[in-house]
Amino acid sequence: AVNAGLSGVTKEFAIENLKARVAELEMSNDDEAEKKIGEILFACCNLSNIYKKESEKSLTMAINRFIMQFREMEDKARAEGKTIDQVPQEEALKLFAAKKGD
């Protein structure tokens, strides 16, 4: 696309495009979800390029943070004598959200 002259996309335009794709997903049915998720991923890759960041590296870092957060949730549950599947979902989500803010 850059070779075709489509290189002038701004961060603001790319972010608005991502928001529009997410809105489309929210309104889609299950049959359309895979297509819409693909469009969201593509929009994220476009943003990554605009910010001059590597999409794969960004995703790997996010996955690693998730794994660490989840392990900490498991440790907290274990400290209470529970397994993670014994923690009520609402409580687990609160723990995860609290850890995510760190």
Beta strands, then each sheet from edge to edge (+ up, - down):
end
